[in-house]
Amino acid sequence: MLGRVERVNHGVESNGLIQNGSCSSEEKLDQLREALGKSKGDPLRIVGIGAGAWGSVFAALLQDSYGQFREKLQVRIWRRPGRAVDRSTAEHLFEVINSREDVLRRLIRRCAYLKYVEARLGDRTLYADEILKDGLCLNMIDTPLCPLKVVTNLQEAVWDADIVINGLPSTETRDVFEEISHYWKERITAPIIISLTKGIEAALDPVPHTITPTQMINRATGIPMENILYLGGPNIASEIYNKEYANARICGSSKLRKPLARFLRQPHFIVWDNSDLVTHEVMGGLKNVYAIGAGMVAALTKESATSKSVYFAHCTSEMIFITHLLAEEPEKLAGPLLADTYVTLLKGRNAWYGQMLAKGELNLDMGDNISGKGTIQGVSAIEAFYDLLSQFSLSVLHPEEHKPVAPVQLCPILKTLYKILILREQSAEAILQALRDETLHDPRERIEIAQSHAFYRPSLLGQP
């Protein structure tokens, strides 16, 4: 049976602020090694699972910060083999390499430049795992990273890992970790898992409730929840790697989140800690829902500031309404949720996806895994939230009809996105029709309804 990590680092205040912020990288690494009971000569092994933009950046940040301490820490990342880089991407990749003298010199030193010339000429096929070793992420080729140790065999990647970083889409998390569980059967101690994934699934039995990526991992592997954490925040992966100031929260058990927050914290990347793991995960998935609609509105109205503000008023009122169903103290989530929503609307892949759909440059038959962007998490989140909130067992009182209705009936934007993306009954233009509906309630009224009723449904998060 898998054990638990018992040792803790007491150098962090209970409010999540880090003491001794001037600690060197090696001191922070030594503190985490001590907290996890690592002996001298036994390196701390950190493994990223999934090599999308955020997963790759996270591994690269750790490699940049701690990679020089090879006897104390090893970082590697797993991604599936066989993903070919198409010709147009190879051409763009070649332009990026030649525009960055540091990258160009590095590839020449590593005798790796010629293959990019051959790919540019169409004489060779590059693969995603191959270029990632050179610090080039297929989902983020405009932002070269440091070289990474890439492993394509999942068993080799995870069997002796101390810390696993889940960078997979929520739709792939369960299957991959079920496979990983076979390789951990002989382990004596449980690894630590930090999930970066935002997304949910809906389950309707025995009562309607969400299933988050950390819960999927727990059920797939048997790793105790106290060893599983979630890290998220209002950030864009490429900007974090370029050292734009950013912050995030690591959520989970206090004995692990506090030493990990210290370890992950950098001058440009501030990591706070919080105990409310599942709610933060669910909120991270919720903002992706409304980001897709925001992209549609922006494209359809030619970036009309007025139209986008109207949409923002309605979508935020729906999010506030939904948080009152999900959280006992929803006001504590308002700031983090709005910040995460804001950055996603500005530059996130879900808003971009909505724009491309509305412009006709993408269509739904292409699926939700888009070349150069990765998985669009908002699509599955729309289906999950709609399925949950359409259950009559969660009914609320309709403000005008004075009769019980499923919560989704008070969320017209969510309903419309479901009809566009899941049922495919309507085109993207339907989102504007929903905003212009004369019977649409003032967004303020929806918030007042949520604040004036006992809406909280702990069962939605799997709580008694």
Secondary structure, 3 states (H helix, E strand, C coil): CCECCCCCCCCECCCCCECCCCCCHHHHHHHHHHHCCCCCCCCEEEEEECCCHHHHHHHHHHHHHHCCCCCCEEEEEECCCCCECCHHHHHHHHHHHHHCHHHHHHHHHCCCHHHHHHHHCCCCCCEHHHHHCCCCCCCCCCCCCCCCCEECCHHHHHCCCCEEEECCCHHHHHHHHHHHHHHCCCCCECCEEEECCCCCEEECCCCCEEECHHHHHHHHHCCCHHHEEEEECCCCHHHHHCCCCEEEEEECCHHHHHHHHHHHCECCEEEEEECCHHHHHHHHHHHHHHHHHHHHHHHHCCCCHHHHHHHHHHHHHHHHHHHHHHCCCHHHHHHHHHHHHHHHHHHCHHHHHHHHHHHCCCCHHHCCEECCCEECHHHHHHHHHHHHHCCHHHCEECCCCCCEECHHHHCHHHHHHHHHHCCCCCCCCHHHHHHCCCCCCCHHHHHHHHHHCCCCCHHHHCCC
